[in-house]
Amino acid sequence: MNKNFYILVITALAFVLGYSVNNIAISDTTPKVAVIDISQIASNSSAVKNLKSAQEKKMSEIQKTLDQAKAEIAKETDPAKISTLQEKYRNKVNEQKLAMDTEYNKQMTKIDSDIKAVIIEKSRNLNYDLVLPKNVVFFGGDDITDLISKEIK
């Protein structure tokens, strides 16, 4: 009986000690939180603006191809040649669109990683523990959007 009592007391002391150490480690550690407006940062980025203008140029090239196809098909009267022309231009437009989409995705991935790198570096320099998108935070956090936007330009 005496042995069981000592085991119970030692177990209770270990539990209390463990719980106390955990509370000491957790107490008074409020994380420093920042929020950023990703859409504002992206819209102010010169790289995103350049990418959009490049996309518009490529879209105008595709539109020229479509206009050329319409004009060429309208001149043709033979159904077999019309079908051949349609297939030719469909393939050409699909290739142009695929190339445009591939290049766009590649560039956006690079821009995204560059923006993330700037956010991480600036946040670490300002000693923030956590950075969240502004659109998912209802309350709290320091807005560092303008600071990040200045670094991105």
TIGUZA-419908 format. One record per residue: residue in three letters; x, y, z of N, C-alpha, C in turn. Coordinates in Angstrom, 1 decimal, decimal comma. Example, Ala and Ser with C-alpha at 12.3 -4.5 7.8 and 13.67 -1.06 7.14 Angstrom:
# residues 2
  code      nX      nY      nZ     caX     caY     caZ      cX      cY      cZ
   ALA    13,2    -5,7     7,8    12,3    -4,5     7,8    13,2    -3,3     7,8
   SER    12,8    -2,2     7,1    13,7    -1,1     7,1    12,9     0,0     7,9
***
This chain:
# residues 153
  code      nX      nY      nZ     caX     caY     caZ      cX      cY      cZ
   MET     0,8    -1,2     0,0     0,0     0,0     0,0     0,9     1,3     0,0
   ASN     1,9     1,2     0,8     2,8     2,4     1,0     3,5     2,6    -0,4
   LYS     3,9     1,5    -1,1     4,6     1,7    -2,4     3,6     2,3    -3,4
   ASN     2,4     1,9    -3,4     1,4     2,5    -4,4     1,2     3,9    -4,1
   PHE     1,2     4,3    -2,9     1,0     5,7    -2,5     2,2     6,6    -3,0
   TYR     3,4     6,1    -2,9     4,5     6,8    -3,4     4,5     6,9    -4,9
   ILE     4,1     5,9    -5,6     4,0     6,0    -7,0     3,0     7,0    -7,5
   LEU     1,8     7,0    -6,8     0,8     8,0    -7,0     1,3     9,4    -6,8
   VAL     2,0     9,6    -5,7     2,5    11,0    -5,4     3,5    11,4    -6,5
   ILE     4,4    10,5    -6,8     5,4    10,9    -7,8     4,8    11,1    -9,2
   THR     3,8    10,4    -9,6     3,1    10,6   -10,8     2,4    11,9   -10,8
   ALA     1,7    12,3    -9,7     1,0    13,5    -9,6     2,0    14,7    -9,7
   LEU     3,1    14,6    -9,0     4,2    15,6    -9,0     4,7    15,8   -10,4
   ALA     5,0    14,7   -11,1     5,5    14,8   -12,5     4,5    15,5   -13,4
   PHE     3,2    15,2   -13,2     2,1    15,8   -14,0     2,1    17,3   -13,8
   VAL     2,1    17,7   -12,5     2,0    19,1   -12,1     3,3    19,8   -12,6
   LEU     4,4    19,2   -12,5     5,6    19,9   -13,0     5,6    20,0   -14,5
   GLY     5,2    19,0   -15,2     5,1    19,1   -16,7     4,1    20,1   -17,1
   TYR     3,0    20,2   -16,5     2,0    21,2   -16,8     2,5    22,6   -16,5
   SER     3,2    22,8   -15,4     3,7    24,1   -15,1     4,8    24,6   -16,0
   VAL     5,6    23,7   -16,5     6,7    24,0   -17,4     6,0    24,4   -18,8
   ASN     5,0    23,7   -19,1     4,3    24,0   -20,4     3,7    25,4   -20,3
   ASN     3,0    25,8   -19,2     2,4    27,1   -19,0     3,5    28,2   -19,0
   ILE     4,6    28,0   -18,4     5,7    29,0   -18,4     6,2    29,2   -19,8
   ALA     6,3    28,1   -20,6     6,8    28,3   -22,0     5,9    29,0   -22,9
   ILE     4,6    28,8   -22,7     3,6    29,4   -23,5     3,2    30,9   -23,1
   SER     3,3    31,2   -21,8     2,8    32,5   -21,4     3,7    33,6   -21,9
   ASP     3,0    34,7   -22,1     3,7    36,0   -22,6     4,4    35,9   -23,9
   THR     3,9    35,1   -24,8     4,5    35,0   -26,1     3,4    35,4   -27,2
   THR     3,1    36,6   -27,3     2,1    37,1   -28,2     2,8    37,2   -29,6
   PRO     2,3    36,6   -30,6     3,0    36,7   -31,9     2,7    38,1   -32,5
   LYS     3,6    38,5   -33,3     3,5    39,8   -34,0     3,0    39,5   -35,4
   VAL     1,7    40,0   -35,7     1,0    39,6   -36,9     0,9    40,8   -37,8
   ALA     1,2    40,5   -39,1     1,0    41,6   -40,1     0,0    41,1   -41,2
   VAL    -0,7    42,0   -41,8    -1,6    41,7   -42,9    -1,2    42,4   -44,2
   ILE    -1,4    41,8   -45,3    -1,1    42,5   -46,6    -2,2    42,3   -47,6
   ASP    -2,4    43,2   -48,5    -3,4    43,2   -49,5    -2,7    42,7   -50,8
   ILE    -2,8    41,4   -51,1    -2,1    40,8   -52,2    -2,5    41,4   -53,5
   SER    -3,8    41,7   -53,7    -4,3    42,2   -55,0    -3,7    43,6   -55,2
   GLN    -3,6    44,4   -54,2    -3,0    45,7   -54,3    -1,6    45,6   -54,7
   ILE    -0,9    44,7   -54,1     0,6    44,6   -54,4     0,7    44,1   -55,8
   ALA    -0,1    43,2   -56,2     0,0    42,7   -57,6    -0,3    43,8   -58,6
   SER    -1,4    44,5   -58,3    -1,8    45,6   -59,3    -0,8    46,7   -59,4
   ASN     0,0    46,9   -58,3     1,0    48,0   -58,3     2,4    47,5   -58,9
   SER     2,5    46,2   -59,1     3,8    45,6   -59,6     4,0    45,9   -61,0
   SER     5,2    46,4   -61,3     5,5    46,7   -62,7     5,6    45,5   -63,5
   ALA     6,1    44,4   -62,9     6,2    43,1   -63,6     4,9    42,6   -64,1
   VAL     3,9    42,7   -63,2     2,5    42,3   -63,6     2,0    43,1   -64,7
   LYS     2,2    44,4   -64,6     1,7    45,3   -65,7     2,4    45,0   -67,0
   ASN     3,7    44,7   -67,0     4,4    44,3   -68,2     3,8    43,0   -68,8
   LEU     3,6    42,1   -67,9     3,0    40,8   -68,3     1,6    41,0   -68,9
   LYS     0,8    41,8   -68,4    -0,5    42,1   -68,9    -0,4    42,7   -70,3
   SER     0,5    43,6   -70,5     0,6    44,2   -71,8     1,1    43,2   -72,8
   ALA     2,0    42,4   -72,4     2,5    41,3   -73,3     1,4    40,3   -73,7
   GLN     0,5    40,0   -72,7    -0,6    39,2   -73,0    -1,6    39,8   -74,0
   GLU    -1,8    41,1   -73,9    -2,7    41,8   -74,8    -2,1    41,8   -76,2
   LYS    -0,8    41,9   -76,4    -0,2    41,9   -77,7    -0,3    40,5   -78,3
   LYS    -0,2    39,4   -77,5    -0,3    38,1   -78,0    -1,8    37,8   -78,3
   MET    -2,7    38,4   -77,6    -4,1    38,2   -77,9    -4,5    38,9   -79,2
   SER    -3,8    40,1   -79,5    -4,1    40,7   -80,7    -3,5    39,9   -81,9
   GLU    -2,4    39,2   -81,7    -1,9    38,3   -82,7    -2,8    37,2   -83,0
   ILE    -3,4    36,6   -82,0    -4,4    35,6   -82,2    -5,6    36,1   -82,9
   GLN    -6,0    37,3   -82,5    -7,2    37,9   -83,2    -6,9    38,1   -84,7
   LYS    -5,7    38,5   -85,0    -5,3    38,7   -86,4    -5,3    37,4   -87,2
   THR    -4,9    36,3   -86,5    -4,9    35,0   -87,1    -6,4    34,6   -87,4
   LEU    -7,3    34,9   -86,4    -8,7    34,6   -86,6    -9,3    35,4   -87,8
   ASP    -9,0    36,7   -87,8    -9,5    37,5   -88,9    -9,0    37,0   -90,3
   GLN    -7,7    36,6   -90,3    -7,1    36,1   -91,6    -7,8    34,8   -91,9
   ALA    -8,1    34,0   -91,0    -8,8    32,7   -91,2   -10,2    33,0   -91,8
   LYS   -10,9    33,9   -91,2   -12,3    34,2   -91,6   -12,3    34,7   -93,1
   ALA   -11,3    35,6   -93,4   -11,2    36,2   -94,7   -10,9    35,1   -95,7
   GLU   -10,0    34,2   -95,4    -9,6    33,2   -96,3   -10,7    32,1   -96,5
   ILE   -11,4    31,8   -95,5   -12,4    30,8   -95,6   -13,6    31,4   -96,3
   ALA   -13,9    32,7   -96,2   -15,0    33,4   -96,9   -14,8    33,4   -98,4
   LYS   -13,5    33,4   -98,8   -13,2    33,4  -100,3   -13,4    32,1  -100,9
   GLU   -13,2    31,0  -100,1   -13,3    29,7  -100,6   -14,7    29,2  -100,8
   THR   -14,9    28,4  -101,9   -16,2    27,8  -102,1   -16,3    26,3  -102,0
   ASP   -15,1    25,7  -102,2   -15,0    24,2  -102,1   -15,1    23,8  -100,7
   PRO   -16,1    22,9  -100,3   -16,3    22,5   -98,9   -15,0    21,7   -98,4
   ALA   -14,4    21,0   -99,2   -13,2    20,2   -98,7   -12,1    21,2   -98,4
   LYS   -11,9    22,2   -99,2   -10,8    23,2   -98,9   -11,2    24,0   -97,7
   ILE   -12,5    24,3   -97,5   -12,9    25,1   -96,3   -12,6    24,3   -95,1
   SER   -12,9    23,0   -95,1   -12,7    22,1   -94,0   -11,2    22,1   -93,7
   THR   -10,4    22,0   -94,7    -8,9    21,9   -94,5    -8,4    23,3   -93,9
   LEU    -8,9    24,4   -94,4    -8,5    25,7   -93,9    -8,9    25,9   -92,4
   GLN   -10,2    25,4   -92,1   -10,6    25,5   -90,8    -9,7    24,7   -89,8
   GLU    -9,4    23,5   -90,2    -8,5    22,7   -89,4    -7,1    23,3   -89,2
   LYS    -6,6    23,9   -90,3    -5,3    24,5   -90,3    -5,3    25,7   -89,3
   TYR    -6,3    26,5   -89,4    -6,3    27,7   -88,6    -6,7    27,4   -87,1
   ARG    -7,5    26,3   -86,9    -7,8    25,9   -85,6    -6,5    25,4   -84,9
   ASN    -5,7    24,6   -85,6    -4,5    24,2   -85,0    -3,5    25,3   -84,7
   LYS    -3,5    26,3   -85,7    -2,6    27,4   -85,5    -3,0    28,3   -84,3
   VAL    -4,3    28,5   -84,1    -4,8    29,3   -83,0    -4,5    28,5   -81,7
   ASN    -4,8    27,2   -81,7    -4,5    26,4   -80,5    -3,1    26,5   -80,1
   GLU    -2,2    26,4   -81,1    -0,7    26,5   -80,8    -0,4    27,8   -80,2
   GLN    -0,9    28,9   -80,8    -0,6    30,2   -80,3    -1,2    30,4   -78,8
   LYS    -2,4    29,9   -78,6    -3,0    30,0   -77,3    -2,2    29,2   -76,3
   LEU    -1,8    28,0   -76,6    -1,0    27,2   -75,7     0,3    27,8   -75,4
   ALA     1,0    28,4   -76,4     2,3    29,1   -76,1     2,1    30,3   -75,2
   MET     1,0    31,0   -75,5     0,7    32,2   -74,7     0,4    31,8   -73,2
   ASP    -0,4    30,8   -73,0    -0,7    30,3   -71,7     0,5    29,8   -70,9
   THR     1,3    29,0   -71,6     2,5    28,5   -71,0     3,4    29,6   -70,6
   GLU     3,7    30,6   -71,4     4,6    31,7   -71,1     4,0    32,5   -69,9
   TYR     2,7    32,7   -70,0     2,0    33,5   -68,9     2,1    32,8   -67,6
   ASN     1,9    31,5   -67,5     2,0    30,7   -66,3     3,4    30,7   -65,8
   LYS     4,4    30,6   -66,7     5,8    30,6   -66,3     6,2    32,0   -65,7
   GLN     5,8    33,0   -66,3     6,1    34,4   -65,8     5,3    34,7   -64,5
   MET     4,1    34,3   -64,4     3,3    34,5   -63,1     3,9    33,7   -62,0
   THR     4,4    32,5   -62,2     5,1    31,8   -61,2     6,3    32,5   -60,7
   LYS     7,1    33,0   -61,6     8,3    33,8   -61,2     7,9    35,0   -60,5
   ILE     6,9    35,8   -60,9     6,5    37,0   -60,3     6,0    36,7   -58,9
   ASP     5,2    35,6   -58,8     4,7    35,2   -57,5     5,8    34,8   -56,5
   SER     6,8    34,1   -57,0     7,9    33,7   -56,1     8,7    35,0   -55,7
   ASP     8,9    35,9   -56,6     9,6    37,1   -56,3     8,9    38,0   -55,2
   ILE     7,5    38,1   -55,4     6,7    38,8   -54,4     6,8    38,1   -53,0
   LYS     6,7    36,8   -53,0     6,8    36,1   -51,7     8,1    36,3   -51,1
   ALA     9,2    36,3   -51,9    10,5    36,5   -51,3    10,6    37,9   -50,7
   VAL    10,1    38,9   -51,3    10,1    40,2   -50,8     9,3    40,3   -49,5
   ILE     8,1    39,7   -49,5     7,3    39,7   -48,3     8,0    39,0   -47,1
   ILE     8,6    37,9   -47,4     9,3    37,1   -46,3    10,5    38,0   -45,8
   GLU    11,3    38,5   -46,7    12,4    39,3   -46,3    12,0    40,5   -45,5
   LYS    11,1    41,3   -46,0    10,6    42,5   -45,3    10,0    42,1   -43,9
   SER     9,2    41,1   -43,9     8,5    40,7   -42,6     9,6    40,3   -41,6
   ARG    10,6    39,6   -42,0    11,6    39,2   -41,1    12,4    40,4   -40,6
   ASN    12,7    41,3   -41,5    13,4    42,5   -41,0    12,6    43,3   -40,0
   LEU    11,2    43,3   -40,2    10,3    44,0   -39,2     9,9    43,2   -38,0
   ASN    10,5    42,0   -37,9    10,3    41,0   -36,8     8,8    40,6   -36,7
   TYR     8,1    40,3   -37,8     6,8    39,7   -37,7     6,9    38,2   -37,7
   ASP     6,0    37,6   -36,9     6,0    36,2   -36,7     5,1    35,5   -37,7
   LEU     4,1    36,3   -38,2     3,0    35,8   -39,1     2,5    36,9   -40,0
   VAL     2,4    36,5   -41,3     1,8    37,5   -42,3     0,7    36,8   -42,9
   LEU    -0,5    37,4   -42,9    -1,7    36,9   -43,5    -2,3    37,8   -44,6
   PRO    -3,0    37,2   -45,5    -3,7    38,0   -46,5    -4,8    38,9   -45,8
   LYS    -4,9    40,1   -46,2    -5,8    41,0   -45,6    -7,3    40,6   -45,7
   ASN    -7,6    39,9   -46,8    -9,0    39,5   -47,1    -9,5    38,4   -46,2
   VAL    -8,6    37,7   -45,4    -9,1    36,7   -44,6    -9,0    37,0   -43,1
   VAL    -8,6    38,3   -42,8    -8,5    38,8   -41,4    -9,6    39,8   -41,2
   PHE   -10,4    39,5   -40,2   -11,5    40,4   -39,8   -11,0    41,6   -39,0
   PHE   -10,1    41,3   -38,1    -9,6    42,3   -37,1    -8,2    42,0   -36,7
   GLY    -7,4    43,1   -36,6    -6,1    42,9   -36,0    -5,0    42,8   -37,1
   GLY    -3,8    42,9   -36,6    -2,6    42,8   -37,5    -2,2    44,2   -38,0
   ASP    -0,9    44,3   -38,2    -0,4    45,6   -38,8    -0,4    45,5   -40,3
   ASP    -1,0    46,5   -41,0    -1,1    46,5   -42,4     0,3    47,0   -43,0
   ILE     1,0    46,1   -43,6     2,3    46,4   -44,2     2,3    46,4   -45,7
   THR     1,1    46,5   -46,3     0,9    46,5   -47,8     1,8    47,6   -48,4
   ASP     1,7    48,8   -47,9     2,5    49,9   -48,5     4,0    49,7   -48,5
   LEU     4,4    49,2   -47,4     5,9    48,9   -47,3     6,3    47,8   -48,3
   ILE     5,5    46,8   -48,5     5,8    45,7   -49,5     5,7    46,3   -50,9
   SER     4,7    47,1   -51,2     4,5    47,7   -52,5     5,7    48,5   -52,9
   LYS     6,3    49,3   -52,0     7,5    50,1   -52,3     8,6    49,2   -52,7
   GLU     8,8    48,0   -52,0     9,9    47,1   -52,3     9,7    46,4   -53,6
   ILE     8,4    46,2   -54,0     8,1    45,4   -55,2     8,4    46,2   -56,5
   LYS     8,1    47,5   -56,4     8,2    48,4   -57,6     9,6    48,3   -58,1
***
